[in-house]
Amino acid sequence: MTQNTHDVLAVASQTGPSVAFFDASGFRPLGVLEVPSEPHELCFDPVRRRLYATITYRSGYYRANTARAHELVVIDPDRRRILDIVDLSPERAPHGIALDPSGSLLWLSVEAYEAEEGALIALDADSLKPVRRVPVGAFGPHWFALTPDGTRAYSANKEAPFLSVAGTDGTGPAGRIPVPGSEGIAVSRDGRFVYAAAPKGEFGMRGPVPDAGVRVIDTATGAVVRTHRTDGVVFPVHVTATDLLLAGELRVQETGLRAGAPAPGLLHVYGADGAERGQVEVGAFPLTIASSPDGRYGYVSAVTSSTVTVVDLPKLEVVATLDVECRGEAGAHGLAYIPAPGA
């Protein structure tokens, strides 16, 4: 499959607050759409040709924000306009978002509120009305991943010492996998493995972080079968159409006036055999990774530098760096690849 010249890359800017659109082949900017504060993750629905943006906080970060938001923005990615803003109340801080394999349900992660645990909630993909709430037994299920058959979800929990395994039929948590507080998470395309970034990242971390990296978990047994070690904490993980595992490592400045501030990050590229193919330097504080449908290009958004690094994965070379507008310290965040109509 080759990249269509009319494909588009969408990028959420946390403090834009906006969604920027870029030509996915020539990487030229196509326009910017303002949205409510603060957008975090994006998801493209190819059947209905909708782009969704989760609005997570009014300002700030996880556990350090002025208020938790509760909206889902529905966008026409072709005309680049807002179609609707769905109020998810009483849910709070929607973050991770994914369309299930059948295309009938749109799943989101939400934080705990009042007596309710953090959970994964399902919306009917046509009406965007809530139809299911699956508690995960933790406060903050920031990121999650669905199995290829859509029957299970794995939730990474920032503060809880486990991954939550939940049945998407609404029967509640099906189990827990011991892992230190975790960040990004992905499932292999054949459903055999879960990849979880751990431990949880802390701002101002300096020096090598003990036991940092990506845990590889056998879904049949729930056991960690290997760990891809890194010096710094990993935030995003992603699996491409060619079965590469991509992981974004946070690095910090060790000396000078800004010691502890994010430095250029690293994209680690692993083959399906578990061997590391190489590393590529990307923007400061990598936070989200996406890839083209043919698996040739990887896109790494970096929230501190507010850039998206475009990487030719077979060559392990940077081919472009996209600048994303922001109005504060937090810029580029969520990503979505949008194939051209009819592609």
ROLUM-909745 format. One line per 2 residues: number of its first residue (from 1); for each residue x, y, z of C-alpha. Coordinates in steps of 0.001 Angstrom, whole numbers, always signed. Each point is the difference from the previous one (the first is absolute). Layout:
REM residues N
NUM	X:Y:Z ~ ...
//
This chain:
REM residues 343
1	+0:+0:+0 ~ +1418:+3392:-942
3	-575:+3315:+1655 ~ -2735:+2037:-1705
5	+1042:+3549:-855 ~ -3273:+1313:+1442
7	+349:-1721:+3368 ~ +66:+2277:+3039
9	+1708:-73:+3390 ~ -1949:+1628:+2842
11	+1795:+1221:+3131 ~ -1599:+1211:+3235
13	+1698:+2929:+1728 ~ -701:-151:+3717
15	+290:+3751:+589 ~ -884:+1072:-3532
17	-2613:-988:+823 ~ -378:-1305:-3510
19	+300:-2776:-2544 ~ +2483:+609:-2815
21	-173:-1737:-3378 ~ +2992:-864:-2193
23	+411:-1530:-3441 ~ +1194:-3526:+837
25	+2272:-259:-3052 ~ +1454:+3494:-445
27	-433:+928:+3695 ~ -1237:+3509:-789
29	-2486:+1574:+2460 ~ -3610:-41:-1176
31	-1753:+1863:+2793 ~ -697:+275:+3706
33	-3339:-513:+1745 ~ -533:+1484:+3456
35	-1652:-2306:+2546 ~ -834:+247:+3734
37	+2791:-355:+2581 ~ +1862:-2367:+241
39	+3:-2608:-2796 ~ +2123:-3055:+678
41	-590:-3006:-2277 ~ -1512:-418:-3472
43	-1782:-2870:-1752 ~ -1145:-263:-3614
45	-3173:-1905:-912 ~ +434:-1119:-3651
47	-3613:-1176:-400 ~ -1668:+3254:+1050
49	+3011:+2167:-934 ~ +39:+1671:+3357
51	+2985:+1097:+2039 ~ -404:-50:+3782
53	+1984:+2037:+2536 ~ -164:-651:+3734
55	-52:+3144:+2157 ~ +1732:-1075:+3183
57	+824:+3011:+2206 ~ -769:+3712:-9
59	+3707:+614:+543 ~ +2894:-1946:+1458
61	+759:-3692:+180 ~ -978:-3252:+1669
63	-437:+670:+3744 ~ +1224:+3586:-534
65	-2827:+1819:-1774 ~ -2404:+2870:+654
67	-3009:-2158:-847 ~ -849:-3239:-1767
69	-1913:+316:-3249 ~ -2774:-2263:-1315
71	-395:+540:-3740 ~ +517:-1885:-3227
73	+392:+2181:-3098 ~ -1317:-1429:-3278
75	+1796:+1395:-3056 ~ -510:-206:-3749
77	+3646:-574:-1045 ~ -657:+759:-3675
79	-1599:+3412:+519 ~ +1926:+495:+3238
81	-2919:+1173:+2074 ~ -1657:-1030:+3260
83	-3146:-2071:-450 ~ -918:-437:+3657
85	+1290:+228:+3554 ~ -1261:-2929:+2087
87	-314:+562:+3749 ~ +1078:-3209:+1741
89	-1074:+1133:+3479 ~ +90:-1291:+2683
91	+3159:-1661:-1342 ~ +3218:+1920:+468
93	+3308:+379:-1867 ~ -535:-2126:-3133
95	+3424:-800:-1392 ~ +746:-3195:-1946
97	-2312:-723:-2925 ~ -416:-2882:-2461
99	-2587:-1340:-2419 ~ -684:-3684:+531
101	+790:-2387:-2902 ~ -3678:-321:-963
103	-303:+3781:-295 ~ -3165:-32:+2116
105	+1417:+1319:+3298 ~ +2243:+2918:+850
107	+1972:-638:+3200 ~ +1475:+2634:+2297
109	+1918:-105:+3277 ~ -1261:+2241:+2827
111	+1304:+784:+3464 ~ -1728:-824:+3272
113	-2559:+2444:+1416 ~ -1966:-16:+3264
115	-599:-3687:+837 ~ +670:-1238:-3553
117	+3289:-1670:-972 ~ +1953:+959:-3049
119	-1488:-1835:-2955 ~ -270:-670:-3679
121	-3261:+1255:-1439 ~ -1565:-1007:-3316
123	-2061:+2309:-2196 ~ -2219:-1168:-2819
125	+2061:+1077:-3013 ~ -3059:+1248:-1896
127	-1812:+1949:+2711 ~ +2996:+602:+2321
129	-2245:-881:+2938 ~ +1582:-1938:+2911
131	-901:-3689:+21 ~ +2533:-1572:+2379
133	+2325:+805:+2898 ~ +2740:-2460:+959
135	+1845:+850:+3268 ~ +3716:-783:+11
137	+675:+86:+3748 ~ +2297:+3038:-165
139	-260:+3788:+91 ~ +1688:+946:-3239
141	-195:-2330:-3015 ~ +1655:+2535:-2302
143	+760:-2282:-2964 ~ -1501:-3335:-1045
145	+67:-2454:-2896 ~ -2582:-2385:-1465
147	+740:-3534:-1208 ~ -387:-583:-3765
149	-3284:-1832:+549 ~ -1291:+2769:+2275
151	-927:-2325:+2870 ~ +2540:+1289:+2526
153	+1604:+3265:+972 ~ +3287:+564:+1797
155	+237:+3166:+2034 ~ +3261:+1599:+1100
157	-446:+1632:+3414 ~ +2352:+2804:+972
159	-93:-529:+3752 ~ -1221:-3557:+465
161	+2648:-2786:+11 ~ -1814:-2010:-2653
163	-1522:-26:-3466 ~ -3742:-572:-14
165	-1426:-2681:-2282 ~ -3660:+635:-742
167	-2657:-1782:-2001 ~ -1568:+2482:-2405
169	-3388:-1660:+465 ~ -324:+1906:+3266
171	+717:-2826:+2434 ~ +2641:+2117:+1758
173	+3711:-614:+582 ~ +1024:-3486:-1066
175	+3374:+179:+1689 ~ +3088:+1942:+937
177	+3551:-309:-1283 ~ +2654:+1218:+2457
179	+1890:+2904:-1593 ~ +1295:+3207:+1618
181	-2139:+3066:-634 ~ -169:+102:-3787
183	-327:+2395:-2928 ~ -510:-959:-3661
185	-1399:-3368:-1041 ~ -537:-1913:-3241
187	-1001:-3484:-1156 ~ +1737:-1960:-2763
189	-2001:-420:-3193 ~ -384:-3738:+607
191	-1170:+585:+3588 ~ +2790:-2099:+1542
193	+1792:+2775:+1843 ~ -710:+3159:+1952
195	+2683:+2682:+140 ~ -76:+2258:+3054
197	+2308:+2937:+775 ~ +1042:+55:+3661
199	+699:+1387:+2513 ~ -2118:+3152:+68
201	+1808:+3151:-1028 ~ +665:+2761:+2495
203	+835:+3565:-991 ~ +3593:+920:+736
205	+1307:-3581:-13 ~ +3782:+20:-471
207	+2509:-2706:-788 ~ -784:-3598:-961
209	-3337:-1227:+1369 ~ +212:-3485:+1564
211	-1912:-2663:-1923 ~ -1322:+2484:-2586
213	-1177:-1208:-3378 ~ -2780:-1951:-1689
215	-1392:-3200:+1546 ~ -971:-2703:-2488
217	-2900:-2026:+1398 ~ -1327:-3318:-1280
219	-3782:+422:-231 ~ -575:-3746:+439
221	+1734:-142:+3377 ~ +124:+3612:+1177
223	+3742:-398:+627 ~ +2698:+2519:-870
225	+2220:-1922:-2425 ~ +2593:+2714:-645
227	+724:+3683:+574 ~ +1460:+2352:-2573
229	+2284:+2043:+2269 ~ +490:+3750:-376
231	+1935:+2547:+2042 ~ -2919:+2407:+342
233	-3710:-609:+446 ~ -2089:-872:-3039
235	-3331:+1725:-555 ~ -1517:-984:-3387
237	+76:-3447:-1605 ~ -1459:-941:-3376
239	-183:-3006:-2345 ~ +214:+604:-3765
241	-1635:-1864:-2892 ~ +3343:-1738:-559
243	+134:-1239:+3626 ~ +2684:+2394:+1164
245	-218:+1108:+3610 ~ +711:+3715:+464
247	+784:+1488:+3420 ~ +662:+3633:+915
249	+2575:+579:+2764 ~ +80:+3199:+2044
251	+3480:+1435:+583 ~ +870:+2968:+2215
253	+2795:+2533:+141 ~ +2553:-1022:+2590
255	+1822:+3317:+455 ~ -474:+3752:-348
257	-2759:+2344:+1085 ~ -2707:-2295:-1352
259	+1292:-3238:+1505 ~ -2922:-2404:+216
261	-1853:+1626:-2912 ~ -872:-2211:-2988
263	+2755:-446:-2584 ~ -456:-1506:-3496
265	-1693:-3379:+374 ~ +769:-3353:-1615
267	-2163:-2168:-2203 ~ +888:-3687:+493
269	-930:-2332:-2857 ~ -359:-3739:+751
271	-703:-2802:-2450 ~ -2608:-2720:+506
273	+2841:-2256:+1170 ~ +671:+2360:+2919
275	+3326:+1263:-1354 ~ +576:+3732:-9
277	+381:+1268:-3560 ~ +1286:+3413:+1032
279	-644:+3345:+1654 ~ -911:+3415:-1412
281	+139:+3345:+1822 ~ -3368:+1760:+150
283	-1496:+3055:+1716 ~ +76:+766:+3705
285	-2406:-2104:+2100 ~ -1480:-2485:-2509
287	-3603:-621:+948 ~ -1885:-1652:-2886
289	+1000:-2213:-2935 ~ -1926:-833:-3179
291	+996:-1568:-3325 ~ -1076:+3:-3621
293	-2281:-2846:-1167 ~ +2844:-1587:-1973
295	+2314:+103:+3018 ~ +2672:+2030:-1764
297	-207:+3178:+2065 ~ -149:+498:+3741
299	-1273:+3248:+1500 ~ +1134:+1044:+3476
301	-1618:+2985:+1698 ~ +2068:+1744:+2659
303	-1924:+2143:+2449 ~ +2830:+2223:+1293
305	+1558:+892:-3360 ~ -3510:-33:-1563
307	+1218:-1863:-3046 ~ -798:-3146:-1944
309	+3018:-1947:-1246 ~ -656:-1982:-3181
311	+2246:-3071:-181 ~ +640:-2251:-2991
313	-107:-3270:+1938 ~ +1814:-2314:-2475
315	+2840:+2525:-284 ~ -184:+1212:+3620
317	+304:+3584:-1224 ~ -1837:+3209:+831
319	-1675:+1339:-3150 ~ -1860:+2967:+1483
321	-674:+1885:+3209 ~ -3409:+1668:+258
323	-483:+3029:+2233 ~ -3296:+120:+1886
325	-1375:+3237:+1441 ~ -417:+226:+3760
327	-594:+2725:+2598 ~ +1824:-1454:+2953
329	+2427:-2688:+1053 ~ -2113:-2886:-1318
331	-412:-314:-3755 ~ -241:-2942:-2407
333	-1825:-2970:+1507 ~ -2514:-2312:-1716
335	+410:-1244:-3577 ~ -2284:-1493:-2642
337	+779:-1132:-3547 ~ -2912:+756:-2334
339	-33:-1771:-3388 ~ -1463:+1942:-2909
341	-3709:-529:-741 ~ -422:-3177:-2011
343	+3535:-1202:+702
//
